[in-house]
Amino acid sequence: QVQLVESGGGLVQAGGSLRLSCAASGRTFSNYAMGWFRQAPGKEREFVAAINWNGALKYYGDSVKGRFTISRDNAKNTVYLQMNSLKAEDTAVYSCAAGTPDKVRLTAYRLGYDYWGQGTQVTVSS
């Protein structure tokens, strides 16, 4: 089992920045690919970003490319999502997820995650 706890959400004005953190515990963090997803009210969950076990590979959803950056610190068992130039449409609950590399790689890191955090609310005011 892997336990994931997100933090760093909040209310920010359009054009501002936030950094989300996801702290992992349980099994060896570096064994897992990590992803960030978001879900706005009335919408389906959306892929935001993903990173492989050592940070060498990163993937982004089209709506956040060039604005968001995913990173990880395996020594701290933490994955981050730096969000810049935030827009009102970025408002959502953001969740992190952990998955075994062999599984998530099959879908370009967009599906196949086994463990999920509870999420943190990000609200961007226009």
Secondary structure as the mmCIF struct_conf table of DSSP 4:
data_model
#
loop_
_struct_conf.conf_type_id
_struct_conf.id
_struct_conf.beg_label_comp_id
_struct_conf.beg_label_asym_id
_struct_conf.beg_label_seq_id
_struct_conf.end_label_comp_id
_struct_conf.end_label_asym_id
_struct_conf.end_label_seq_id
STRN STRN1 VAL A 2 SER A 7
STRN STRN2 GLY A 10 GLN A 13
TURN_TY1_P TURN_TY1_P1 ALA A 14 GLY A 15
STRN STRN3 LEU A 18 GLY A 26
BEND BEND1 ARG A 27 ARG A 27
HELX_RH_3T_P HELX_RH_3T_P1 PHE A 29 ASN A 31
BEND BEND2 TYR A 32 TYR A 32
STRN STRN4 ALA A 33 GLN A 39
TURN_TY1_P TURN_TY1_P2 PRO A 41 GLY A 42
BEND BEND3 LYS A 43 LYS A 43
STRN STRN5 GLU A 46 ILE A 51
TURN_TY1_P TURN_TY1_P3 TRP A 53 ASN A 54
BEND BEND4 GLY A 55 ALA A 56
STRN STRN6 LYS A 58 TYR A 60
TURN_TY1_P TURN_TY1_P4 ASP A 62 ARG A 67
STRN STRN7 PHE A 68 ASP A 73
TURN_TY1_P TURN_TY1_P5 ASN A 74 ASN A 77
STRN STRN8 THR A 78 MET A 83
BEND BEND5 SER A 85 SER A 85
HELX_RH_3T_P HELX_RH_3T_P2 ALA A 88 ASP A 90
STRN STRN9 ALA A 92 GLY A 99
HELX_RH_AL_P HELX_RH_AL_P1 PRO A 101 VAL A 104
HELX_RH_3T_P HELX_RH_3T_P3 ARG A 105 THR A 107
TURN_TY1_P TURN_TY1_P6 ALA A 108 TYR A 109
BEND BEND6 ARG A 110 LEU A 111
STRN STRN10 TYR A 115 TRP A 116
STRN STRN11 THR A 120 SER A 125
#
